[in-house]
C-alpha cells in the first residue's frame, strides 16, 4: 500500500505521466496545453510515496495572496488510502509557509467524497457556481451518453 510521503514540484518531464492520469480519471480532461500553461503560471506539485512512486498531483493558480486550487487528482489505485488528505495538508502547509492568506477551489456538487475531504481540512462552502462542470450521463431511456452541466460548490480556507 503506497502512502503519501512528500510533495515535489511538477516539471515539464512529468507531463506525460500527469496527462495520462488526467485522461484516465476524467470525462473531460485537461489538455497538454492546460498543463503547460499551469507550469508557466502556477504552483504545481506531484504527490509521492516514500519509495518515490507517483501517487497524484495538484495544480494551483496563485493570485496575489490567494491560491486557487484548479486540479487535484490521485491515481485510482491509491484512492481511499488517505493520500489526498495527507497531500493536501502538505500543500496547505506549503502555501502558508509562502504567506498565502486564502485558498479557493471549486468542486463538483456530486463529488461528496471530495466535499467531505475539503470540509475535514477546514474548507467552508461559500456559494454555488451554476452549470460549471461538463458531465457525461448515461441516458437509460435513449440508451446513449449525454453531456449535461453540473453545479460547482465554491469553497475557501483561510490560512
C-alpha positions as CSV (number, residue, x, y, z in Angstrom):
1,X,0.0,0.0,0.0
2,X,1.6,3.3,-1.2
3,X,1.1,6.1,1.4
4,X,1.8,9.7,0.7
5,X,5.2,10.8,1.9
6,X,6.2,14.0,0.2
7,X,5.5,16.7,-2.4
8,X,7.8,17.7,-5.2
9,X,7.4,20.4,-7.8
10,X,5.9,19.2,-11.1
11,X,8.3,19.6,-14.1
12,X,7.8,19.5,-17.8
13,X,9.3,16.0,-17.8
14,X,6.3,14.9,-15.6
15,X,3.6,16.0,-18.0
16,X,3.2,12.7,-19.9
17,X,2.5,10.9,-16.6
18,X,0.2,13.6,-15.4
19,X,-1.7,13.8,-18.7
20,X,-2.1,10.0,-18.7
21,X,-3.5,10.1,-15.2
22,X,-5.8,13.0,-16.1
23,X,-7.2,11.2,-19.1
24,X,-7.8,8.0,-17.1
25,X,-9.6,10.0,-14.3
26,X,-11.9,12.5,-16.0
27,X,-14.5,12.5,-18.8
28,X,-13.4,16.0,-19.8
29,X,-9.6,16.0,-19.0
30,X,-7.3,19.0,-19.2
31,X,-5.3,19.2,-22.4
32,X,-1.5,19.1,-22.5
33,X,-1.7,22.9,-23.2
34,X,-3.6,23.4,-20.0
35,X,-0.9,21.7,-18.0
36,X,1.8,23.6,-19.9
37,X,0.0,26.9,-19.0
38,X,-0.2,25.8,-15.4
39,X,3.5,25.1,-15.3
40,X,4.2,28.6,-16.6
41,X,1.7,30.4,-14.3
42,X,1.1,28.3,-11.3
43,X,2.3,26.2,-8.4
44,X,2.2,22.5,-9.3
45,X,3.0,19.5,-7.2
46,X,3.3,15.8,-7.5
47,X,2.4,13.5,-4.6
48,X,5.0,10.8,-3.9
49,X,5.2,7.7,-1.7
50,X,8.4,7.1,0.4
51,X,9.5,4.7,-2.4
52,X,9.3,7.5,-5.0
53,X,6.1,6.2,-6.6
54,X,4.0,9.0,-8.1
55,X,0.5,9.0,-6.5
56,X,-1.2,12.1,-7.9
57,X,-0.9,15.8,-8.5
58,X,-2.2,19.2,-7.7
59,X,-2.3,22.4,-9.8
60,X,-2.7,25.8,-8.1
61,X,-3.0,29.3,-9.6
62,X,-1.5,32.0,-7.3
63,X,-3.2,35.4,-7.4
64,X,-1.6,37.9,-5.1
65,X,-2.1,36.4,-1.6
66,X,-4.7,33.8,-2.7
67,X,-4.1,30.3,-4.1
68,X,-6.8,28.8,-6.3
69,X,-6.7,25.0,-6.4
70,X,-7.5,24.2,-10.0
71,X,-7.0,20.4,-10.2
72,X,-6.3,17.6,-7.7
73,X,-6.0,14.0,-8.8
74,X,-5.0,10.8,-7.1
75,X,-4.5,7.7,-9.2
76,X,-7.4,5.3,-8.7
77,X,-5.2,2.5,-7.3
78,X,-4.1,4.9,-4.5
79,X,-7.5,6.4,-3.6
80,X,-9.2,5.6,-0.3
81,X,-5.8,5.3,1.5
82,X,-5.5,8.9,2.9
83,X,-3.3,10.1,0.1
84,X,-5.4,13.1,-0.8
85,X,-5.8,14.1,2.8
86,X,-2.1,13.9,3.7
87,X,-1.0,15.5,0.4
88,X,-3.5,18.4,0.7
89,X,-2.4,19.0,4.3
90,X,1.2,19.3,3.0
91,X,0.1,21.6,0.2
92,X,-1.8,23.9,2.6
93,X,1.3,24.0,4.9
94,X,3.5,24.9,2.0
95,X,1.0,27.7,0.9
96,X,1.0,29.0,4.5
97,X,4.8,29.0,4.6
98,X,4.8,31.1,1.4
99,X,2.5,33.6,3.1
100,X,-0.7,33.0,1.1
101,X,-3.8,34.1,3.0
102,X,-6.7,32.3,1.3
103,X,-7.1,29.1,-0.6
104,X,-10.1,28.8,-3.0
105,X,-11.5,25.9,-5.1
106,X,-14.5,24.6,-6.9
107,X,-15.7,21.0,-6.5
108,X,-18.4,19.1,-8.3
109,X,-21.7,19.1,-6.4
110,X,-21.9,15.3,-6.9
111,X,-18.4,14.7,-5.6
112,X,-19.4,14.1,-2.0
113,X,-16.2,12.4,-1.0
114,X,-14.1,15.4,-2.1
115,X,-16.5,17.8,-0.4
116,X,-16.2,15.8,2.9
117,X,-12.4,15.8,2.5
118,X,-12.2,19.6,2.0
119,X,-14.5,20.1,4.9
120,X,-12.4,17.9,7.1
121,X,-9.4,20.1,6.2
122,X,-11.3,23.2,7.3
123,X,-12.7,24.5,4.0
124,X,-16.1,26.2,4.1
125,X,-18.7,26.4,1.4
126,X,-19.1,29.9,0.1
127,X,-21.6,29.5,-2.7
128,X,-22.6,27.7,-5.9
129,X,-21.4,28.3,-9.5
130,X,-24.3,27.2,-11.7
131,X,-23.6,24.8,-14.6
132,X,-19.8,25.0,-14.1
133,X,-18.8,21.4,-15.0
134,X,-19.5,19.3,-18.1
135,X,-20.5,15.8,-17.1
136,X,-21.4,12.7,-19.1
137,X,-24.6,10.9,-18.0
138,X,-25.9,7.6,-19.3
139,X,-29.5,8.1,-20.5
140,X,-31.1,4.7,-20.0
141,X,-34.3,5.6,-21.8
142,X,-32.5,6.6,-25.0
143,X,-29.5,4.3,-24.4
144,X,-26.9,6.9,-25.1
145,X,-24.3,9.0,-23.4
146,X,-25.5,12.6,-22.9
147,X,-23.5,15.6,-21.9
148,X,-25.0,17.8,-19.2
149,X,-23.9,20.5,-16.8
150,X,-23.3,20.3,-13.1
151,X,-23.0,22.9,-10.4
152,X,-19.8,23.6,-8.6
153,X,-19.6,24.2,-4.9
154,X,-17.3,27.2,-4.1
155,X,-15.1,26.6,-1.1
156,X,-12.5,28.6,0.8
157,X,-9.9,28.1,3.5
158,X,-8.2,30.9,5.4
159,X,-4.6,30.1,6.1
